[in-house]
Amino acid sequence: MAEIRNPQSALPILKMFKEILKMAFTSLGVNKLRSFLTMSGITIGVFSVIGVMTVVSALRGSIEGGLNILGANAFQFQKFPSGFSDGNNRKYRLRRNLTLNEGQHYQRLMEGIASTVSLELYNNNGIAQATYGNRKTLPDLAFGGGNQHYLAANQYAIETGRNFTEADVDMARPVALIGFNTRKALFPTENAIGKIIKVRGRTYTVIGTMAERGSSFGESLDDIVIVPVTRFAMEFGNDRQSLNIATQALSQEVYNETIDKAITAMRIARGLKPEDENDFELFSNESLVAAFAKIANAVGAGAFVISAIALLAAGVGIMNIMLVSVTERTKEIGIRKSIGARKNSILTQFLIESVVISLAGGVAGIIIGVIAGNGLAVMMSASVIFPWAWAAIGLLVCSGIGIGFGFYPAWKAASLDPIEALRFE
């Protein structure tokens, strides 16, 4: 006949564990400051990795929208690598600038091959601020030149007025397109079309206003003024700024083929010989995503190393504090043993104390890290997230630290001779 277990047989075990847990929390409460300082080491270690990984995860979640700065099926040529430094800055600084003449030559070579070719120059020297009467924008205005394809290449849309025409560009007319925030700052209650604004000492007639774009990674896309690229080059010089050339393929099916033909066309426009290496950079939305992922992985690895060092130091601190606690409570341990406390009970009590300190520090680190990480993510216009996987890993690691570094002090406490412990002063 099978043995029937009495469910009530487990009650003494649960009651004993509850009593041990209560005693562990009581002991921690006696030395609140010491427990808090020990816990702080764990908090710092967990905070460092959770905070960084929260930001990275939030940015990864927004990467397609945030880094999708080019239109569909588009890629771009420029002098320097996109956004993220490649380390060898001197190599890129010594390159020849991409000139407007080269861009126009490239544009002619790509006729019938590409859908659009956008030629773009930007103000890289000094502060740009637009003024109209006694109104003015902030002095961090994005100011540059573009052709009739600039809006499509950079995903802007006309709100009022019109876009540049081919004639505007060919004749270098002093006209301008202004961004949403620029229009609000200069023309809050009146129509901007036909008004004359001044930027960097030059005057332009507003022919169009752009619809609102918002921001990308904390940087506004609506504080902008664009003039015909030929006008910009004539007034501010093409020798001091390097041209950006954004190209849009006819379709996704011919995208890779278009890139190959575009590289050949760019080499011809630049006058490179067959044996010369490319002296320009090509990037696309996909390459931006890959570059960001590379940076994010490096940052995550760095945070993990820093966190590991901090947690190791915190673990040593837990062991040290627990050894001090064992010494201070030697007589208490002797009394408990003399009235029947088992070795496993004392071992469990001290292990619980160690794990509680570690987990409490871990939970605090997770909370602070998530708040700080999401705060930074919001500032960079990324989505708010909770890194469940990293939080779970953090709690598991903290439990492991509590058990690993608390085992020796707990074993030492459990192994005390009750008679010697009672004699301890």
Legacy VTK file of the C-alpha trace (Angstrom):
# vtk DataFile Version 3.0
C-alpha trace
ASCII
DATASET POLYDATA
POINTS 425 float
0.000 0.000 0.000
1.384 3.390 -0.998
2.371 5.705 1.803
0.030 8.679 2.209
1.881 11.853 3.110
0.394 14.209 5.608
0.323 17.747 4.144
0.756 19.085 7.636
4.207 17.481 7.850
5.604 20.362 5.798
4.250 22.979 8.181
7.079 22.737 10.751
9.643 23.211 7.962
7.836 26.271 6.603
7.418 27.653 10.101
11.115 27.151 10.816
12.135 28.840 7.527
9.813 31.749 8.303
11.396 32.099 11.733
14.899 32.020 10.240
13.922 34.662 7.678
12.474 36.873 10.416
15.647 36.566 12.490
17.785 37.409 9.433
15.841 40.626 8.767
15.948 41.518 12.466
19.729 41.119 12.506
20.095 43.347 9.442
17.886 45.968 11.059
20.135 46.177 14.103
22.988 47.602 11.974
21.084 49.669 9.422
23.987 51.910 8.396
26.385 49.007 7.909
23.783 47.081 5.923
23.067 50.148 3.784
26.735 50.800 3.021
27.286 47.150 2.108
24.210 47.208 -0.095
25.424 50.392 -1.847
28.297 48.559 -3.503
25.856 46.150 -5.145
23.577 49.064 -6.089
26.380 50.893 -7.900
27.444 47.785 -9.794
23.925 46.903 -10.941
23.068 50.534 -11.699
26.035 50.909 -14.043
25.027 48.040 -16.299
21.220 48.438 -16.031
21.401 52.176 -16.749
23.582 51.730 -19.815
21.638 48.752 -21.157
18.337 50.595 -20.647
19.586 53.446 -22.826
21.021 51.046 -25.417
17.850 48.952 -25.513
15.661 52.051 -25.792
17.757 53.382 -28.650
17.730 50.006 -30.374
13.929 50.077 -30.168
13.882 53.491 -31.877
16.759 52.883 -34.243
14.752 52.373 -37.425
12.858 55.613 -36.993
15.718 57.541 -35.433
18.402 56.580 -37.937
16.140 56.439 -40.962
17.406 59.851 -42.081
17.520 58.935 -45.755
14.556 58.235 -47.968
13.552 54.782 -49.165
16.130 52.997 -51.359
18.585 55.837 -50.750
22.293 56.107 -50.023
24.703 58.998 -49.635
28.274 59.967 -50.556
30.305 62.284 -48.359
33.869 63.042 -47.343
33.778 61.682 -43.805
32.327 58.458 -42.372
28.736 58.863 -41.215
28.076 60.098 -37.690
30.293 57.624 -35.868
34.062 58.198 -35.813
36.213 55.550 -37.438
39.292 56.518 -35.445
41.660 57.541 -38.271
40.487 61.154 -38.422
43.643 62.498 -40.082
43.109 60.225 -43.097
39.683 61.766 -43.711
40.723 65.353 -43.028
43.406 65.122 -45.712
40.905 64.084 -48.364
39.816 66.548 -51.025
36.388 68.040 -50.463
33.587 66.840 -52.707
32.922 69.908 -54.829
29.707 71.178 -56.393
31.176 70.689 -59.891
31.895 67.039 -59.063
28.388 66.623 -57.700
26.837 68.100 -60.852
29.050 65.848 -63.012
27.924 62.836 -60.952
24.296 63.943 -61.293
24.595 63.982 -65.089
26.219 60.525 -65.114
23.363 59.105 -63.002
20.549 60.401 -65.239
18.272 57.474 -66.097
20.008 55.266 -63.503
18.851 56.909 -60.265
15.450 58.301 -59.365
16.834 61.483 -57.770
20.217 62.955 -56.840
20.251 65.504 -54.017
23.255 67.841 -53.774
23.703 69.283 -50.275
26.086 71.745 -48.627
25.922 72.690 -44.950
27.177 75.550 -42.824
30.162 74.175 -40.919
31.777 77.525 -40.108
30.337 79.736 -37.409
26.880 80.278 -35.960
23.829 80.561 -38.196
20.828 82.615 -37.076
17.867 83.775 -39.147
16.275 87.179 -38.557
13.169 88.988 -39.795
12.603 92.496 -38.514
13.091 92.342 -34.762
12.444 88.590 -34.591
15.170 85.985 -34.674
15.738 82.270 -34.283
18.068 80.554 -31.870
21.738 80.767 -32.942
22.000 77.018 -33.562
20.100 77.029 -36.843
20.842 74.305 -39.400
21.706 76.266 -42.531
22.736 74.918 -45.902
22.120 74.551 -49.601
20.232 71.921 -51.560
18.767 71.301 -54.981
15.197 70.526 -55.986
15.514 66.974 -54.627
16.631 67.983 -51.102
13.192 67.664 -49.498
12.525 64.159 -50.816
16.008 62.926 -49.933
15.695 64.176 -46.349
12.019 63.271 -45.880
10.695 66.823 -45.614
7.353 67.928 -47.024
6.126 71.356 -48.115
3.531 72.883 -45.779
2.948 76.162 -47.632
4.459 77.643 -50.778
6.605 75.612 -53.138
9.828 73.642 -53.448
12.937 74.738 -55.354
12.719 74.389 -59.108
15.536 73.425 -61.444
15.639 77.066 -62.577
16.085 78.249 -58.948
19.158 76.046 -58.676
20.604 76.736 -62.143
20.250 80.510 -61.709
21.339 80.490 -58.025
18.335 82.539 -56.970
18.333 84.080 -53.448
15.320 82.098 -52.234
14.858 79.901 -49.153
12.851 77.082 -47.651
12.383 77.353 -43.881
11.637 74.708 -41.269
8.602 74.488 -39.002
10.296 75.996 -35.916
11.997 78.686 -38.002
8.615 79.718 -39.406
7.077 79.847 -35.905
9.952 81.975 -34.570
9.991 84.483 -37.441
6.352 84.466 -38.596
4.162 83.419 -35.657
1.025 85.189 -36.900
1.625 85.984 -40.570
2.240 84.233 -43.860
5.959 83.649 -44.454
5.755 83.302 -48.241
7.358 86.229 -50.042
8.988 87.659 -46.906
12.726 88.451 -46.893
14.848 86.952 -44.116
18.527 87.406 -43.323
20.974 84.574 -42.523
24.687 85.145 -41.968
24.462 88.626 -43.442
22.710 87.518 -46.663
19.067 88.061 -47.597
16.689 85.456 -49.042
13.062 85.444 -50.098
10.989 82.695 -48.458
9.266 80.602 -51.132
8.207 77.619 -48.994
7.780 76.375 -45.443
8.376 72.771 -44.398
5.964 70.593 -42.457
6.962 69.590 -38.926
9.494 66.746 -38.666
10.096 66.603 -34.914
13.473 65.618 -33.533
15.970 62.802 -33.814
18.046 61.785 -30.748
17.292 65.076 -29.012
18.180 67.266 -32.003
15.465 69.299 -33.693
14.907 68.730 -37.420
12.701 71.812 -37.718
15.240 74.570 -36.936
16.479 74.804 -40.505
16.871 77.115 -43.506
17.813 75.759 -46.942
18.774 77.843 -49.987
19.693 76.662 -53.513
22.990 74.787 -53.335
24.460 76.934 -56.113
23.602 80.108 -54.190
25.108 78.723 -50.995
28.335 77.758 -52.808
28.552 81.168 -54.484
28.081 83.138 -51.256
29.938 80.982 -48.740
32.393 79.099 -50.931
32.474 75.432 -51.871
36.155 75.141 -50.975
35.482 75.279 -47.208
32.562 72.811 -47.173
32.369 69.318 -48.641
29.319 68.327 -50.654
26.954 65.548 -49.550
25.306 63.632 -52.385
22.148 61.650 -51.614
20.996 59.240 -54.313
17.693 57.390 -54.517
17.474 54.188 -56.550
14.542 53.568 -58.886
13.415 50.594 -56.750
14.589 48.151 -54.099
15.165 45.535 -56.811
17.887 47.628 -58.488
19.238 49.153 -55.252
22.510 47.187 -55.130
23.043 47.595 -58.862
22.486 51.350 -58.503
25.086 51.531 -55.721
27.677 49.790 -57.928
26.984 52.179 -60.812
26.985 55.155 -58.431
30.426 54.280 -57.074
31.761 54.073 -60.639
30.140 57.414 -61.492
31.575 59.027 -58.352
35.077 57.770 -59.175
34.743 59.269 -62.672
33.469 62.574 -61.261
36.376 62.650 -58.798
38.896 61.863 -61.542
40.249 58.736 -59.838
42.466 56.301 -61.691
41.701 52.549 -61.686
44.459 51.885 -59.157
43.331 54.664 -56.772
41.243 53.766 -53.744
37.953 55.549 -53.102
38.450 58.935 -51.439
34.828 59.259 -50.372
32.439 57.457 -48.032
29.152 55.749 -48.857
26.482 55.124 -46.260
22.858 54.058 -46.144
20.238 53.528 -43.453
21.481 49.947 -43.094
25.093 51.037 -42.596
23.972 53.576 -39.977
22.123 50.835 -38.117
25.183 48.581 -38.282
27.458 51.388 -37.086
25.141 52.128 -34.164
24.957 48.446 -33.243
28.756 48.285 -33.205
28.986 51.286 -30.894
26.165 49.976 -28.689
27.865 46.596 -28.308
31.147 48.258 -27.340
29.399 50.489 -24.781
27.513 47.493 -23.376
30.720 45.476 -23.064
32.425 48.379 -21.271
29.498 48.744 -18.876
29.554 45.003 -18.206
33.279 45.079 -17.319
32.814 48.081 -15.005
29.799 46.436 -13.401
31.676 43.145 -12.913
34.528 44.935 -11.125
32.077 46.869 -8.919
30.106 43.707 -8.077
33.286 41.793 -7.258
34.348 44.547 -4.871
30.838 44.598 -3.400
30.946 40.808 -2.941
34.214 41.085 -1.023
32.564 43.782 1.106
29.629 41.472 1.852
31.983 38.690 2.928
33.928 41.065 5.157
30.778 42.476 6.805
29.327 39.020 7.329
32.563 37.842 8.971
32.406 40.842 11.287
28.766 39.986 12.015
29.690 36.386 12.856
32.359 37.609 15.266
29.980 40.072 16.945
27.260 37.429 17.317
29.417 34.539 18.427
27.767 34.377 21.848
24.287 34.528 20.266
25.231 31.602 18.022
26.490 29.654 21.045
23.214 30.230 22.912
21.133 29.157 19.916
23.197 26.005 19.491
23.006 25.175 23.189
19.180 25.207 23.057
18.999 22.963 20.020
19.564 25.099 16.910
20.880 22.952 14.100
23.917 23.706 11.965
21.751 24.005 8.836
19.496 26.582 10.526
22.407 28.867 11.393
23.957 28.371 7.957
20.625 29.240 6.333
20.120 32.310 8.501
23.481 33.863 7.604
23.084 32.959 3.933
19.672 34.632 3.896
21.160 37.764 5.449
23.848 37.845 2.765
21.380 37.249 -0.076
18.929 39.854 1.287
21.665 42.504 1.379
22.731 41.602 -2.160
19.198 41.468 -3.578
18.171 44.708 -1.881
21.171 46.422 -3.460
20.340 44.822 -6.794
16.703 45.959 -6.733
17.767 49.508 -5.835
20.338 49.458 -8.644
17.733 48.248 -11.141
15.216 50.931 -10.142
17.773 53.758 -10.263
19.293 52.412 -13.483
15.931 52.154 -15.257
14.917 55.665 -14.153
18.250 57.203 -15.170
18.459 55.224 -18.411
14.946 56.075 -19.509
15.477 59.701 -18.520
18.444 59.868 -20.885
16.493 57.963 -23.555
13.642 60.492 -23.348
16.150 63.327 -23.758
17.350 61.588 -26.931
13.761 61.151 -28.163
13.854 57.358 -27.795
11.085 55.182 -26.410
10.801 54.313 -22.706
11.346 50.631 -21.921
11.980 48.278 -19.016
14.866 45.838 -19.708
13.231 42.733 -18.264
15.974 40.369 -19.411
18.786 42.457 -17.924
16.812 43.002 -14.713
16.326 39.240 -14.334
20.018 38.630 -15.018
20.886 41.307 -12.455
18.770 39.646 -9.766
20.265 36.223 -10.530
23.790 37.635 -10.364
23.016 39.386 -7.073
21.636 36.140 -5.637
24.786 34.356 -6.767
26.972 37.005 -5.146
25.017 36.768 -1.900
25.356 32.988 -1.798
28.918 32.835 -3.126
30.435 35.494 -0.900
28.182 34.790 2.065
28.756 31.031 2.205
32.103 31.093 4.000
30.932 33.417 6.831
27.712 31.357 7.129
29.671 28.093 7.215
32.042 29.563 9.813
29.069 30.613 11.980
27.422 27.209 11.637
30.678 25.397 12.528
31.295 27.251 15.818
31.647 25.054 18.840
28.768 25.983 21.180
30.915 25.766 24.320
33.663 27.956 22.902
31.069 30.331 21.531
29.427 30.736 24.959
32.823 31.585 26.482
33.419 34.279 23.835
33.591 37.840 25.165
LINES 1 426
425 0 1 2 3 4 5 6 7 8 9 10 11 12 13 14 15 16 17 18 19 20 21 22 23 24 25 26 27 28 29 30 31 32 33 34 35 36 37 38 39 40 41 42 43 44 45 46 47 48 49 50 51 52 53 54 55 56 57 58 59 60 61 62 63 64 65 66 67 68 69 70 71 72 73 74 75 76 77 78 79 80 81 82 83 84 85 86 87 88 89 90 91 92 93 94 95 96 97 98 99 100 101 102 103 104 105 106 107 108 109 110 111 112 113 114 115 116 117 118 119 120 121 122 123 124 125 126 127 128 129 130 131 132 133 134 135 136 137 138 139 140 141 142 143 144 145 146 147 148 149 150 151 152 153 154 155 156 157 158 159 160 161 162 163 164 165 166 167 168 169 170 171 172 173 174 175 176 177 178 179 180 181 182 183 184 185 186 187 188 189 190 191 192 193 194 195 196 197 198 199 200 201 202 203 204 205 206 207 208 209 210 211 212 213 214 215 216 217 218 219 220 221 222 223 224 225 226 227 228 229 230 231 232 233 234 235 236 237 238 239 240 241 242 243 244 245 246 247 248 249 250 251 252 253 254 255 256 257 258 259 260 261 262 263 264 265 266 267 268 269 270 271 272 273 274 275 276 277 278 279 280 281 282 283 284 285 286 287 288 289 290 291 292 293 294 295 296 297 298 299 300 301 302 303 304 305 306 307 308 309 310 311 312 313 314 315 316 317 318 319 320 321 322 323 324 325 326 327 328 329 330 331 332 333 334 335 336 337 338 339 340 341 342 343 344 345 346 347 348 349 350 351 352 353 354 355 356 357 358 359 360 361 362 363 364 365 366 367 368 369 370 371 372 373 374 375 376 377 378 379 380 381 382 383 384 385 386 387 388 389 390 391 392 393 394 395 396 397 398 399 400 401 402 403 404 405 406 407 408 409 410 411 412 413 414 415 416 417 418 419 420 421 422 423 424
